[in-house]
Amino acid sequence: MTSPRLRIGTESLRTRVAGEVFSRVAGTRGPARRERILRAEGERWFGEDRPIRRVHGDTAMFVGGLRALLLQSLHPLAMAGVADHSDYRQDPWGRLQRTSYFLAVTTFGSAQDAEKAVAAVQAVHRRVHGTAPDGRPYSAADPHLLRWVHVAEIDSFLTAHQRYGAAPLSPAECDDYVLDASLVASRLGVPDPPRTRAELAHQLAGFRDELEGTPEARAAARYLLVRAPLPAVARVPYGALVGAAVGLMPRWTRWPLRLPYLPVTEATWGRLAGRGVVSTIRWATAARGEAAGEAEPAA
């Protein structure tokens, strides 16, 4: 029988580890922001029964977010915008935290707050423009690039949820999730976003000829996966999240980004480690939510 002292110590360590990882993705202001989001009065874009709330509220989003960053980096123009306008080496978690906040507001927040968040993102997009290393101009407000960012994100979030989520979606619910996400995409300016999983796969495949592993993309991936600054207690669980994210990347993306491809390891130890760390973060955030009397969005 496990002693109460050992059990408390184990739970304390799990909470600390999960908290360290959570704070990197959501930021130190994450819990306070989420409390404001949940308590804000007014109608929501999505009812409590909608699949988008289940996906964006599950800790599998930690894996999905990392996969999305890796996948998005394969578009040279999108990566040029990140390299020129996002100091990821000095602030490696900033982009992930801003995305986390935007997803939480638009999924769980009031319609008024969601509209404000969309307007804020559009204002930033209008300022992000320049010239890529290959000489092509880029703009974050370009509808074509907006579509790429959207389909890469939604494919990543859904793929991660179906592998690591507490309650994977049925085929019909997967279509409903893509439909829910299309509402936010349309507000952001994405033209004709996918509304079913089949449309999502079709649009994602349509970008294949535009994608490549540029030196900037490989450097960003290497930094995100290997060199991300973390306290010692978070390195092992973060490594498990990284392994889970890489394991969900399509096979054709591995060489362009110089990602390892170890199918047997990924299908066994990698998957077990991913489930373990996602479950630990889920346990810790659920315990915190119960203490506060609230369910807390993971996004």
Disulfide bonds with the S-S distance in Angstrom:
none
